[in-house]
Amino acid sequence: MFRNTFQSGFLSVFYSLGSKPLQLWSKQALNGGHIKRITDEDVQSLVLELASPNVSTCWIACPADDKKSLGIKLPFLVMIVKNLEKYFTFEIQIIDDKGIRRRFRASNFQVEARVKPFICTMPMRLDDGWNQVQFNLADFVRRAYGTNYVETIRITVHANCRLRRIYFADRLYSEDEVPHEFKLFLPIKDDDSKEDAQEGAQIS
């Protein structure tokens, strides 16, 4: 999808305020689950909510066609996501310099990391409320498999969470360097101040 696109800085694949936020995504919500835009009370703005009693049956995935590849070479994945204090997991599929597809799955219900030949699963800790999850794909590929990251093929986000934005970046940027539209702010609490709601989630 993006392989022939010049990639530097920031590349967004999901934004909850877009006219068609899931235009590039496929989705599934079975067994009482739902995927819908709602107004989040903390940010007073539209966000996408994925909710289900079963995380495996409620998800969104990009690209929509599972035979296609994102072709994103930027090594940092950033998700602005709200902790709903329920089970939550997401998965990234990449290809390394050996031409092997690897999957990295992070979840808040797993206790320890496990590395298998084609999938690495790891625990994720989310703070209360809104979080900014930063995922260094190049570092994870190197540490888990001793190979080099080439590009991201696919991303799948499962219930239970609320999403504001998902984007890739060429490096980690300081708060001052991130474009305003890539940030998440809490409502103004007084006349002259905004509180930034981005909290760093730790992936151990």
C-alpha positions as a Markdown table, in Angstrom:
| # | Residue | x | y | z |
|---|---|---|---|---|
| 1 | Met | 0.0 | 0.0 | 0.0 |
| 2 | Phe | 2.7 | 2.5 | 1.0 |
| 3 | Arg | 5.8 | 0.8 | -0.5 |
| 4 | Asn | 6.0 | 3.3 | -3.3 |
| 5 | Thr | 5.3 | 6.3 | -1.1 |
| 6 | Phe | 8.1 | 8.5 | 0.2 |
| 7 | Gln | 8.3 | 7.6 | 3.9 |
| 8 | Ser | 9.8 | 10.0 | 6.4 |
| 9 | Gly | 8.6 | 11.7 | 9.6 |
| 10 | Phe | 5.0 | 10.6 | 10.3 |
| 11 | Leu | 2.7 | 8.2 | 8.4 |
| 12 | Ser | -0.8 | 7.8 | 9.8 |
| 13 | Val | -2.9 | 4.7 | 9.2 |
| 14 | Phe | -5.8 | 5.5 | 11.5 |
| 15 | Tyr | -7.4 | 8.8 | 12.8 |
| 16 | Ser | -10.7 | 8.7 | 14.6 |
| 17 | Leu | -11.8 | 12.1 | 13.4 |
| 18 | Gly | -11.4 | 11.3 | 9.7 |
| 19 | Ser | -14.5 | 11.2 | 7.5 |
| 20 | Lys | -13.9 | 7.5 | 6.9 |
| 21 | Pro | -11.6 | 6.3 | 9.6 |
| 22 | Leu | -11.7 | 2.7 | 8.7 |
| 23 | Gln | -11.4 | 3.2 | 4.9 |
| 24 | Leu | -8.2 | 1.2 | 4.9 |
| 25 | Trp | -9.3 | -1.4 | 7.4 |
| 26 | Ser | -11.3 | -4.6 | 7.6 |
| 27 | Lys | -13.3 | -5.2 | 10.7 |
| 28 | Gln | -15.2 | -7.9 | 12.6 |
| 29 | Ala | -17.4 | -7.8 | 15.7 |
| 30 | Leu | -19.0 | -11.1 | 16.7 |
| 31 | Asn | -20.6 | -12.5 | 19.8 |
| 32 | Gly | -21.9 | -9.3 | 21.3 |
| 33 | Gly | -18.9 | -7.1 | 20.4 |
| 34 | His | -19.1 | -3.7 | 18.7 |
| 35 | Ile | -16.9 | -1.3 | 16.8 |
| 36 | Lys | -18.3 | 2.2 | 16.7 |
| 37 | Arg | -17.4 | 5.9 | 17.0 |
| 38 | Ile | -18.3 | 7.5 | 20.3 |
| 39 | Thr | -17.6 | 10.7 | 22.0 |
| 40 | Asp | -15.0 | 10.1 | 24.7 |
| 41 | Glu | -15.8 | 11.9 | 28.0 |
| 42 | Asp | -12.2 | 12.7 | 28.7 |
| 43 | Val | -11.3 | 14.3 | 25.4 |
| 44 | Gln | -14.8 | 15.4 | 24.4 |
| 45 | Ser | -14.1 | 14.2 | 20.9 |
| 46 | Leu | -14.9 | 11.3 | 18.6 |
| 47 | Val | -12.9 | 8.1 | 19.1 |
| 48 | Leu | -13.3 | 4.5 | 17.9 |
| 49 | Glu | -14.3 | 2.0 | 20.5 |
| 50 | Leu | -13.7 | -1.7 | 20.2 |
| 51 | Ala | -15.5 | -3.7 | 22.9 |
| 52 | Ser | -16.3 | -7.4 | 23.3 |
| 53 | Pro | -16.3 | -10.1 | 25.9 |
| 54 | Asn | -14.0 | -12.0 | 23.6 |
| 55 | Val | -10.9 | -10.2 | 22.3 |
| 56 | Ser | -10.4 | -12.7 | 19.5 |
| 57 | Thr | -13.8 | -12.1 | 17.8 |
| 58 | Cys | -13.7 | -8.3 | 17.7 |
| 59 | Trp | -10.9 | -6.5 | 15.7 |
| 60 | Ile | -9.9 | -4.1 | 13.0 |
| 61 | Ala | -7.0 | -4.9 | 10.6 |
| 62 | Cys | -5.0 | -3.0 | 8.0 |
| 63 | Pro | -4.8 | -3.4 | 5.1 |
| 64 | Ala | -8.4 | -4.5 | 4.6 |
| 65 | Asp | -7.3 | -7.1 | 2.0 |
| 66 | Asp | -5.2 | -9.7 | 3.9 |
| 67 | Lys | -3.3 | -10.5 | 0.6 |
| 68 | Lys | -1.9 | -7.0 | 0.5 |
| 69 | Ser | 1.0 | -5.5 | 2.5 |
| 70 | Leu | 1.2 | -2.1 | 4.2 |
| 71 | Gly | 4.8 | -1.8 | 3.0 |
| 72 | Ile | 5.7 | 0.6 | 5.8 |
| 73 | Lys | 9.4 | 0.9 | 6.4 |
| 74 | Leu | 9.2 | 3.4 | 9.3 |
| 75 | Pro | 10.4 | 1.5 | 12.5 |
| 76 | Phe | 8.3 | 3.1 | 15.2 |
| 77 | Leu | 4.7 | 2.3 | 15.7 |
| 78 | Val | 2.7 | 4.8 | 17.9 |
| 79 | Met | -0.9 | 4.2 | 19.1 |
| 80 | Ile | -3.0 | 6.6 | 21.1 |
| 81 | Val | -5.2 | 4.3 | 23.0 |
| 82 | Lys | -7.5 | 4.4 | 26.0 |
| 83 | Asn | -7.3 | 1.8 | 28.8 |
| 84 | Leu | -10.8 | 0.4 | 29.4 |
| 85 | Glu | -9.5 | -1.9 | 32.1 |
| 86 | Lys | -10.5 | -5.0 | 30.2 |
| 87 | Tyr | -8.5 | -7.5 | 28.2 |
| 88 | Phe | -6.8 | -5.8 | 25.2 |
| 89 | Thr | -4.3 | -7.0 | 22.6 |
| 90 | Phe | -2.9 | -5.9 | 19.2 |
| 91 | Glu | -0.6 | -7.6 | 16.7 |
| 92 | Ile | 2.0 | -6.4 | 14.2 |
| 93 | Gln | 3.2 | -8.5 | 11.3 |
| 94 | Ile | 6.6 | -7.6 | 9.9 |
| 95 | Ile | 9.2 | -9.0 | 7.5 |
| 96 | Asp | 12.9 | -9.1 | 8.3 |
| 97 | Asp | 16.0 | -9.1 | 6.3 |
| 98 | Lys | 15.9 | -12.9 | 6.0 |
| 99 | Gly | 12.6 | -12.6 | 4.2 |
| 100 | Ile | 10.8 | -14.2 | 7.1 |
| 101 | Arg | 7.4 | -12.9 | 8.3 |
| 102 | Arg | 7.3 | -12.4 | 12.1 |
| 103 | Arg | 4.4 | -11.4 | 14.3 |
| 104 | Phe | 4.6 | -9.4 | 17.5 |
| 105 | Arg | 1.6 | -9.6 | 19.8 |
| 106 | Ala | 1.3 | -7.4 | 22.9 |
| 107 | Ser | -1.5 | -7.8 | 25.5 |
| 108 | Asn | -2.4 | -6.6 | 28.9 |
| 109 | Phe | -3.3 | -10.2 | 30.1 |
| 110 | Gln | 0.0 | -11.9 | 29.4 |
| 111 | Val | 2.5 | -12.3 | 32.2 |
| 112 | Glu | 5.8 | -13.0 | 30.4 |
| 113 | Ala | 7.3 | -12.7 | 27.0 |
| 114 | Arg | 7.6 | -15.8 | 24.8 |
| 115 | Val | 9.6 | -16.0 | 21.6 |
| 116 | Lys | 8.7 | -18.6 | 19.0 |
| 117 | Pro | 10.1 | -18.9 | 15.5 |
| 118 | Phe | 7.3 | -16.8 | 13.8 |
| 119 | Ile | 5.6 | -15.1 | 16.7 |
| 120 | Cys | 6.7 | -13.2 | 19.8 |
| 121 | Thr | 4.1 | -12.5 | 22.5 |
| 122 | Met | 4.7 | -10.0 | 25.3 |
| 123 | Pro | 3.0 | -8.3 | 28.2 |
| 124 | Met | 1.9 | -4.7 | 28.0 |
| 125 | Arg | 1.1 | -2.4 | 30.9 |
| 126 | Leu | -1.3 | 0.5 | 30.3 |
| 127 | Asp | -1.8 | 3.4 | 32.7 |
| 128 | Asp | -5.2 | 4.6 | 33.6 |
| 129 | Gly | -7.0 | 6.6 | 30.9 |
| 130 | Trp | -5.3 | 7.6 | 27.7 |
| 131 | Asn | -1.9 | 6.2 | 26.8 |
| 132 | Gln | 0.6 | 6.7 | 24.0 |
| 133 | Val | 2.0 | 3.2 | 23.2 |
| 134 | Gln | 5.4 | 3.4 | 21.4 |
| 135 | Phe | 6.6 | 0.2 | 19.8 |
| 136 | Asn | 10.2 | 0.1 | 18.5 |
| 137 | Leu | 9.9 | -2.6 | 15.8 |
| 138 | Ala | 13.5 | -2.5 | 14.8 |
| 139 | Asp | 14.6 | -3.1 | 18.4 |
| 140 | Phe | 12.1 | -5.9 | 19.0 |
| 141 | Val | 13.1 | -7.7 | 15.8 |
| 142 | Arg | 16.7 | -7.5 | 16.7 |
| 143 | Arg | 16.3 | -8.6 | 20.3 |
| 144 | Ala | 13.8 | -11.5 | 19.5 |
| 145 | Tyr | 15.3 | -12.9 | 16.3 |
| 146 | Gly | 18.7 | -11.3 | 15.8 |
| 147 | Thr | 17.6 | -10.0 | 12.4 |
| 148 | Asn | 16.9 | -6.6 | 11.0 |
| 149 | Tyr | 13.5 | -5.0 | 10.5 |
| 150 | Val | 12.6 | -4.3 | 6.8 |
| 151 | Glu | 8.9 | -3.3 | 6.8 |
| 152 | Thr | 5.5 | -3.7 | 8.5 |
| 153 | Ile | 3.1 | -5.9 | 6.5 |
| 154 | Arg | -0.1 | -5.7 | 8.7 |
| 155 | Ile | -1.5 | -4.4 | 11.9 |
| 156 | Thr | -4.5 | -5.9 | 13.8 |
| 157 | Val | -6.1 | -4.2 | 16.9 |
| 158 | His | -8.4 | -6.2 | 19.0 |
| 159 | Ala | -10.9 | -5.3 | 21.7 |
| 160 | Asn | -11.1 | -3.8 | 24.3 |
| 161 | Cys | -9.9 | -0.2 | 23.8 |
| 162 | Arg | -10.7 | 3.2 | 22.4 |
| 163 | Leu | -8.5 | 4.5 | 19.6 |
| 164 | Arg | -7.6 | 8.1 | 18.6 |
| 165 | Arg | -4.7 | 7.6 | 16.2 |
| 166 | Ile | -2.3 | 5.0 | 14.9 |
| 167 | Tyr | 0.8 | 6.1 | 13.1 |
| 168 | Phe | 4.4 | 5.2 | 12.2 |
| 169 | Ala | 7.4 | 7.4 | 12.6 |
| 170 | Asp | 11.0 | 7.3 | 11.5 |
| 171 | Arg | 12.3 | 7.9 | 15.0 |
| 172 | Leu | 11.1 | 8.8 | 18.5 |
| 173 | Tyr | 10.1 | 12.5 | 18.6 |
| 174 | Ser | 10.0 | 14.8 | 21.6 |
| 175 | Glu | 6.6 | 16.2 | 22.6 |
| 176 | Asp | 7.5 | 19.5 | 21.1 |
| 177 | Glu | 8.4 | 17.9 | 17.7 |
| 178 | Val | 5.1 | 16.0 | 17.3 |
| 179 | Pro | 2.6 | 17.8 | 15.0 |
| 180 | His | -0.4 | 19.2 | 16.9 |
| 181 | Glu | -2.9 | 16.9 | 15.1 |
| 182 | Phe | -1.0 | 13.8 | 16.2 |
| 183 | Lys | -1.4 | 14.7 | 19.9 |
| 184 | Leu | -4.3 | 14.0 | 22.3 |
| 185 | Phe | -5.4 | 16.7 | 24.7 |
| 186 | Leu | -7.8 | 16.6 | 27.6 |
| 187 | Pro | -10.5 | 19.3 | 27.7 |
| 188 | Ile | -9.4 | 22.7 | 28.9 |
| 189 | Lys | -9.7 | 22.8 | 32.7 |
| 190 | Asp | -9.3 | 26.6 | 33.0 |
| 191 | Asp | -9.2 | 29.5 | 30.6 |
| 192 | Asp | -5.5 | 29.3 | 29.6 |
| 193 | Ser | -4.3 | 25.8 | 30.0 |
| 194 | Lys | -4.6 | 22.4 | 28.3 |
| 195 | Glu | -3.4 | 19.2 | 29.9 |
| 196 | Asp | -1.7 | 16.8 | 27.6 |
| 197 | Ala | -3.3 | 13.3 | 28.1 |
| 198 | Gln | -0.5 | 11.3 | 26.5 |
| 199 | Glu | 0.9 | 8.9 | 29.1 |
| 200 | Gly | 3.7 | 6.6 | 28.2 |
| 201 | Ala | 2.7 | 2.9 | 28.2 |
| 202 | Gln | 5.4 | 0.5 | 29.0 |
| 203 | Ile | 5.8 | -2.6 | 27.0 |
| 204 | Ser | 8.1 | -4.9 | 29.0 |
